[in-house]
């Protein structure tokens, strides 16, 4: 019998291990020469300390030790370094510059994604201002160069402007939290809808909505200033501009992209934030930023701090891709859905000016290649995975598929077609029976094709449910006693009525969305151009 590693983990054999060792040593030498001393932190960390440091991924590996202490396998090193500085070095007045190479662990939802990665990074505590920020960003660029990577982009922005806009805007706290959630999720369709609400001050709503769409070189900073200066919300913008200028003087302007849609999955950043991308890569190489309040949150005196980290595995993959790719610009790859959304997707792409020849009747072909574009024909539920992993640059599917998959993509345009509703339904007249079962057993059974959406919805209601996952004919489940209720999508409600089912809850509305891979959005102008064309077409209708 062959014993294999757990899903998301792997063995590293000598040939690869030697390459990893060499690359790690190159970066270590660079960072050491820059004055950064090595440190190591424990593999396990107390959950209360991590929660005090800032929001952490919801997919952290957790376990209890023999004393009942809740621990976590570290998902990130920055929070550990802050905890170390707050507890062991809290009275030191000297600037602290640390470097590390450590394994991090994340219990990801997609089986193909790695659960264990090697994180290389630095933390600079004490120095502040444009020169300190430029030092950190510049070292990330030089570290990537030291690995042999030649083609990469560092997208950078600052959270200060958005936070200043939200603070100054007279709007409910729930709305502000929803805006931050939309930024964190890269869901700019949701952001558009939030900013279109009538009770939100127009000037602030327009600025908040426009901010993530501004990207470019030095001129993008001036565009943001023109947008927010009349509202008095220029927090951090002067330092950010000065940081860009220092980096440009250091010869790094060609790898920089000003992008105010950059928001980390962590919420502890207070100033500059940045992410590194490479062509053809579905995921970012690394990221970083300024987190001046973290040490104070851990009970230590306030101290400015900034840092970066990147993943060795991602850099090696990017290098391998660069070696194997053909010269010249490859076609733009678009994931096109099969089924009910297919005709609407083709019409939208054609209206945006793309050649869709062959898409209407592809036969058994899975990829249709036209000048400058490859259409990858997939199931709607698979489109987010193809795009998030870089197999496609962008795609179209219903937002039900996006929500269910939880894929890390950027939602750009609500295309409007394919409208339907997510509902919870049950056989007509069975409310009393279902409620009696819930009181007796403490749960009810829900049949669905969407287990993740179902669990999240009922978790919010505080109801215990048993999810019965099916792939079709969901309406049959309560009819044959397999489940008390169903969660499904409906357009007209006809199928529900014909099967004597009544709606119990309205969950959310769904339409087709155009979305993009994070790296492709920031490294391939054709993605933004297509998004703009799709939006313009919608405005003309």
N, C-alpha and C positions, 0 to 999 in steps of 0.2 A: 504493500500500500504506500502511495506517495503522500507525504504530508506537506501541505502548502501553507504559505503565510496567510494571515487574515486578510480579508478584502481591504485594499487601500494601503497595504504595507508590502515591502518587497526586500529581497536580499540584494546586496551589491557585491558583484564579483570583482576579482583583482583588477582587470583592465579598466573598468569604470572607476573603481575606487582610487586607482593611481591618478586618473585625470582629476577627480574631485579633490584629492589631496593637493595636487599641484595648483589648481585654481584657488583653493582656499589659502594656500601659502602666499600666492601672489598678492591677494587682497590683504592678508594679514600684514605683509611687509609694507604695503602702501599706507595702511591705517596706522601702523606703528610709527612710521616716519612722520606722520602727521600729528603725533603726540597722543595717540589713543592706546590705553593700557588694556590688556586682556582681563576679562572676568568670566566667571561661570556662575550660573544660578541653578537651583535644584529643579529636577524634572517635575516634581509635584509642588503645587502651591496651594495655600489655603484659599478657599473660595471667597471668604469674607474680605480678604486683602485684595483680591482681584476685583471684586465688585466695588470696593472703595476707590480703586484706582480709576475706574471708568467702565463704560459699557463694553462687554466682551461678547464674542460670538455665542449664539444660542446653542451651538452644536459642540460645546466643550465636553471632553471626556471627564466624567465625574465619578468619584468613589469615596467610600468612607474608610477611615483607618480603624485600628482596634479600639481607639478611644471614642469613636463616634464623630471625629472631626471630618467635615466635608472638604475634600481636596479635589484638585483638578490637574490633569496633565496640562502643562503650559501650552496655551494656544498662541502665545505671543511673548516675546522676551521684554519688550519695553516696560510693561507694567511690573515685571519682576525687578528690573533694574531700579525703577522708581521706588518700589518697596524696600529694596536693599539700601538705597541712598537715604530714604526717610528713616530707616531704623538703625542702620549701622554707621551712617556718615552724616547724620542730621546736623551735627554741630560743626562740620567742616566748612570753612569759608573759602576754600580754594575752588577754582574751576575744576570740574571733574569730566574727564574724557575717557569713555570706556568703549571697548570693542568686544564682540563676541561671535562665536560660531556654535550654534546649538540646534538641536532638534526640537521642532514644535509639532503639536498634535491637534487635529480637528476632526470631529466626528461628522464628516460631510454627508449630505443626503444622497449625492450621486455616486453610485458604486465605482465608476471609472476614475473618480478624482482621488488624489493621494490623501491619505490621512496623516501621514508623517512626512515632514519636509525639513530641510536644513536651512535655517535662517541665519544669515550673516548680516551684522549691522553695527551701528554705533549709537551712543547716547552722549550728548554734550550738555552738561548741566552747569549753569552759572552765567556764561556769556549770553547776551541778548542783542537784538538789533539786526540790521541788514547784513553786517559782516558775518555774524554768527550763523544766520540762516544760509547765506551764500556758502559758508564753509561746509555745512552739512549737505546741501544740494550738490555742490561741486564735488565733494568726496564720493557721493553716490555715482555721479557721472564717471569719475576717474576709476572707481572700483569696477564698474561695468566694463570700462575700457581695458582694465587689467586682466579681465577674464578672456579677452580676445574678441569681445562683442563690438562690432563696428557700427551697426545700424540700430539705433534705439532712439526713443523720444522720452523726455521727462516733461509730463504735463503738470503744471503748477498753478495754484490759486491761493486764496486766503479765506478762511471761514469768518474773518472779522466783519466783512461787508454784509454777508447774509445775516449774521447775528445782530448787527447794528440795525438793519432794516426791520427785522422781526421785533426787536426791542422797542423801536420807535413807532411801529405800526400799532394803532389802537384796534386790536382784534382779540378775540377770545383765545385763551391759552390752548384750548383744544385745537383750534385752527393752526396756531403756530407749531404745535407738536406734529400735526399732520403734514405741514410744509417740510419740517425737518425729516420726517419719515419718508416723504416723497424724494427728497434729495438723497438720503441714505440709500434708498432702494433704486435710485436712478430712474424713477418713474415720472417722466416729465409730462405724460398725459394726465396723470393725477394732479400734478402741479398746476397745469393749465386750468383744470376744473376748480381747484381750490382758489386760484387767483381770479376766477370769473364770478365768484360769489358776490352778490350785490351788496352785502353788508360790510365788505372789506374796503378800506380807503383805496380809491382807484390808483393814486400815484404810487403807493407802496406795492400794491398788487402787481401793477405793470412792471415795476423795477424787479421785484422778486421773480416774476415770470421770465423776464428778459435776461437776467443775470447768467443762467447756465448756458445760454445760447451764444455767449460772447467768447470767442477763442481766436488765437492768432499769435502775433509777436508782441513787441512793445506797444504797438498801437491799440491792442486789446485792453491794456491797462488804462489808456486814455479814454477808451470808449466806456469802460466801467465808471471812471471818474465822472464823465459827463452825465451818466445815468443816475448816479447816487448823490453827487455833490449838492444838487438842489434840495435834497432831503436831509442833508447833514449827516449822511451815513457813510463816511469815508474811513471808518476805523480800520487801521492796519494797512491801508492802501499806500501810504507814503513809504513805509518800510518795505512793502512788497515791491514797489517800483524800484526802490534803491537796491534791493536784493537782485532783481532782474538785471539792473545795470552793472552791478559788480560781477555777476556771472557772465554777462556779455563781454565785459572787458577782459575776462579770463579766457575768452575764446569759446564759450559754450553756447552762444546764442543759437547756433544751428541745431542743437538738440533740445531746445526749450520750446514748449507750447503753453502759452497762457490759456488756461481753461477754468472758468469759474463754476463748472459743473462738478469739479473734483470734490468728492466728500468721502472720507474713509468709512469703513464699516464700524470703526471705533468712534466714540463721540468725545474723546478726551482732548482733541486738538483745539488750540486757541488762536492760532495765527496761520502761518503758511502751511499748506498741505501740498503734497506732490506724489505722483505715481509714475513709474517707468514702464514703457511698453516697447515691444519689438514687433516688426512686421511678421504676419503669419501666425502669431501666437494668440491663442484664445484668451489667455489670462495675463494679468499684469506681472511684470518681473519683480517689482518691489514697490515700496511706498514709504512715506514718512511725513514729518511735520513738527510743528511747535506745540508743546503741551505744558504751558507755564503753571497750570493750577493742579497738576496731578500730585506733586509732593505734598502740597498743602492739604489735599483731600485725604492723604494718608497720615495726617497729623504732624507733619514736619513743617518747619518754616518755609514760606513760599520761596521758590527758586526757579528762574527761567530754565527751560530745558527744551531740547530738540533732538531729533535723531532720524535714522532711516534704517530699513532692513530690506533685504532681497532674498529670494529663494534660489539656492544653488541649482536645484533641479530645473527650474524654469529657465535660468540662464543657459544651462547646458543644452536644453531643448531648443532654445532660440538660436544658439550657435549652430547646432546640427541642421536646423531648418535653413539658415543662411547659407550653409555650405552646399545644400542640396537643391536650392531653388534655382530656377532657370533665369537667365537675364531678361530684363524687360518687365513691364507691368503685367501682372496676371489679370485675368478677367475678374470683375466684381462677382462674388458668389452670393446668390440670393436663395434662401429657403422658401419655396412656394408650397402652400398647403394643398393636399388632395381634398376631395369631398366637397361639402357644401360651400366652403370658402374659396374654392378654386377659381370659379368664374369671376368673382368679385376681385380677387387678388390679381388675376390677369388683366382685368379692365383697369384697375388702379395703376398697375405698372405701365400699361400701354399709354394711359392718359398722361403719365409722368414723362413720356418720351422715350421709353425703352422699346427695343425690338423684341416682341413676344412671339415671333414666328415659331410654330411648332409646339407651343405650350398647350394649346387647346386640345390637341390630339397627339399626345406623346407616345401612345402605344405602350410598349414595355420599357421604353427608355426612362432611366432615372435621372439623367442629367441632359438638359437641353442647352447646347452651346450656340450662342449668337454673338455677333461682333461686340467684344468688350464685356460680355456678361455670361455667366453660367447659372442656369436655373437648376437648383437641386430640389427634386420633387419628393416631398416627405409627408408623413402624417402630421396633422396640426399639433398633436401632442408631442411629437418629436422635434418640431422646429426649434423650440428654445434650447434643447440640448445641442443640436447641430451648431447653432449660433454661439452659445456660451463657450463651447469647446473649440471654436475657431474653424470648424468644417465649413461654415458659411459666414460671410461678413455681416449679413443682415437677413431679415426674414419677415414673414407675415403669418400671424395666427390669431386666434381669439385670445382675449386676455384671461379667459378661463384656463387655457393651457399654460400661460405665463405664470399665473398665480399657483396652479397646481404643481408645476415643475420646481418653482423656487429658483430658477436659473439666474445666474448673475449676468444680466443683460441690461441694456439701456432702452427703455420704452420711450419712443419718440413721437409717434403720430397715431391718433385715433382715426382710423380710416372710415368708420361709421357704418360699414355694411356688416351683414351677418349678425344683426342685433338679436339678442335672446336674453333670457333671465335665468339666474340660478335660483332654484326654489327647493323647499322641503315640502313633500306632499305625503298624504296618507289616504287610505280608503275612506270615502265619504261616511260620516257618521260614526267614526271609530275613536273620536277624541277621548271619550270617557274610558274606553277599554285601554287605550295606549297609556293614559295617565295613571290608571290603576296598576298596569304592569310596571310602570316606572316607580310608583310608590312601593310596590312589593319587592321588586328585584334591584332597584337602584340604578337601572340602565334600560335603554331600549336599543333595538337593532336598526341600523340605517344602511340601506343598500345604495351603492353609488359607484360611479366610475372615477370619482374624485376623492380619494381618501384623505389627502392632505387638507383640501379646502373644508371637507366635512369636519375633520377633527378640530381645525382652528375655529370654525363657526360655533360648534357646540361647546368648545372650551370657553369661548367668550360668554356663552349663555350660562356657563357653570353646570352643564348637564353631562352626565356620564353616558356615553354611547358605545355600542359595539359596532364597528364598521364592517360591513359585508361587501367586499370589493367584487364587482362584476364588470364585464366588458361590453355588455349590451343587454337589451330587453330589461332595463331596470324596473319598469312598471310591473313586471311579473312577480317581483320579490314579495310585496305585501299580499298579492293575490293568492300565493301558494303558501303563505305563512313563513317565508324565509326571513322577513323583516317587517317591522311595524311601519316604518316610513322609508322614503327614498329621498336622496338629494340628487338633482339632475338639472339639466338645462332645458328650457322650453321657449319656443318662439311665439306660438299662438295659443298654446294650452289645449289644442284639439286632442292630442294623444291622451292627456290626463283625463279629459272629460269622457272620452270614449271608453276609458278603463275605470270610470267611476272613482277617480282620485281627486282629492281637493287639496288646495295649497294651504299649508300651515304657516310657512315663513317665506318671506322674500329675502334672499341672501345678497345678491348683487346683480347688476346689469352687465352684459358682455357685448363687446363689438370686436371687430378685427383690428389688430394693432400692427404697426410697423415698428420693428425694434432692431437693435444692432449689438454687435460684439463690442465690448469696451475698448479693445485695442484698435479694431478697425475704425471705430468712430473717430478716434484721435489720430490715426495714422493714414487714413485713406479719405481724401476729400470727397470722393464720389459718394460715400455714405451720406454725408451731410447734404450734398447737392440733391441726392435722391429724396431725402427727407423733406427738403424745402420744396421740391417739385410736387411731391405728394400733397403737402400742405396747401400750396398754391392752387392745385387742381380742386381740392375740397372747397376752397374759398370761392372758386368760380362757379360751383354748382348751385 
